């Protein structure tokens, strides 16, 4: 609103000066001063920041999705060898190939899955280095359920 008033005043001064070219224009009188009653500055508060500390030792890093299932991890990271038998890996579903391994006990199989098997292509956590120990355990359970 104040700007509109200033524009109208400025325009009327110009029109008055143009209508009467013989009359000298008082430049000091036609000078438009800024209005001192401008709106006060608006204060905007920044959004609150969550400063909670997370204990990273207890947080499990999901592989690709928070709902990754043992079967989806197997398909993504284990099937290349355990579906085809590549590098002499026991095939999932081949009970005979798993019999001697299962006889050693589930804990021994889990340690092989977590730490790898020296002298073979089975590396620690297979092809899923980002998997948690619990995810590896669930994949092992899935593979065993398909192989007995």
C-alpha positions in Angstrom: 0.0 0.0 0.0 2.8 2.4 0.9 4.5 1.7 -2.4 1.3 2.5 -4.3 1.1 5.8 -2.5 4.7 6.6 -3.4 4.1 5.7 -7.1 1.0 7.9 -7.2 2.8 10.9 -5.6 5.8 10.4 -7.9 3.5 10.3 -11.0 1.6 13.4 -9.9 4.8 15.3 -9.5 6.0 14.3 -13.0 2.6 15.2 -14.5 2.6 18.6 -12.8 6.1 19.3 -14.0 5.2 18.3 -17.6 1.9 20.3 -17.6 3.7 23.6 -16.8 7.1 23.7 -18.6 7.7 27.4 -17.8 7.4 26.9 -14.1 10.6 25.7 -12.6 10.3 22.5 -10.6 11.6 22.5 -7.1 13.7 19.4 -7.1 13.9 19.3 -3.3 10.1 19.4 -3.0 9.6 16.7 -5.6 12.0 14.3 -4.0 10.2 11.3 -2.6 11.4 10.2 0.8 11.0 6.6 1.9 8.2 5.8 4.3 9.5 4.9 7.7 6.5 2.8 8.6 7.4 -0.3 6.8 6.2 -3.7 8.0 8.4 -5.2 10.8 10.6 -8.1 9.7 9.1 -11.5 10.0 10.9 -14.0 12.3 10.7 -17.6 11.1 11.9 -20.3 13.4 14.0 -23.2 12.0 12.4 -26.6 12.3 13.5 -28.8 15.2 16.4 -31.1 14.5 16.4 -34.6 15.9 19.6 -34.9 17.9 19.0 -38.5 19.2 22.1 -40.6 19.3 21.9 -44.0 17.7 24.0 -46.9 18.9 25.4 -48.2 15.7 26.6 -51.4 17.3 23.0 -52.6 17.7 21.6 -51.4 14.4 21.4 -54.0 11.6 22.1 -52.7 8.1 19.4 -54.0 5.8 20.7 -55.3 2.5 18.6 -53.5 -0.1 15.2 -53.3 1.6 14.0 -53.4 5.2 11.8 -56.4 4.2 14.5 -58.5 2.5 13.6 -62.1 3.0 16.0 -65.0 3.3 14.8 -66.3 -0.1 15.4 -62.9 -1.8 18.9 -62.7 -0.3 19.6 -66.2 -1.4 18.4 -65.4 -5.0 20.5 -62.2 -5.1 23.7 -63.4 -3.4 23.9 -67.3 -3.1 22.1 -68.8 -6.0 24.9 -68.2 -8.5 26.8 -71.0 -6.9 24.3 -72.9 -4.8 21.7 -73.2 -7.6 24.1 -74.3 -10.2 26.8 -76.2 -8.3 29.5 -73.8 -9.5 32.9 -74.2 -7.8 31.6 -77.5 -6.3 29.1 -75.7 -4.1 26.3 -78.0 -2.8 23.2 -77.3 -4.8 20.1 -76.3 -2.8 17.6 -79.1 -3.1 20.3 -81.8 -3.5 19.8 -83.7 -0.2 22.7 -86.0 -0.9 25.1 -83.1 -1.3 24.0 -81.7 2.0 23.8 -84.9 4.2 27.5 -84.8 5.3 27.4 -81.1 5.9 24.2 -81.3 8.0 25.7 -84.1 10.0 28.4 -81.7 11.3 25.6 -79.6 12.9 23.9 -76.3 12.1 26.5 -74.3 14.1 29.3 -75.7 12.0 27.4 -74.8 8.8 26.7 -71.3 10.2 30.4 -70.7 11.0 31.3 -71.9 7.4 28.8 -69.4 6.0 30.0 -66.6 8.2 33.7 -67.2 8.0 34.1 -68.9 4.7 35.7 -72.3 3.9 39.4 -72.2 3.3 40.5 -74.0 0.1 37.1 -73.5 -1.5 35.3 -70.7 -3.3 33.1 -70.1 -0.2 34.2 -66.7 1.1 33.0 -65.1 4.3 29.3 -64.4 4.0 29.4 -65.7 0.5 28.6 -62.9 -2.0 26.7 -60.9 0.7 29.3 -59.0 2.7 26.7 -56.4 3.6 24.5 -59.0 5.2 24.2 -59.2 9.0 25.0 -62.4 10.8 21.2 -62.9 11.4 20.5 -62.5 7.7 23.1 -65.1 6.9 21.6 -67.4 9.5 18.1 -67.0 8.0 19.5 -67.7 4.5 21.2 -70.9 5.8 17.9 -71.9 7.4 16.1 -71.3 4.0 18.8 -73.4 2.1 18.6 -76.2 4.6 14.8 -76.3 4.5 15.0 -76.8 0.7 17.7 -79.4 0.9 16.6 -82.1 3.4 
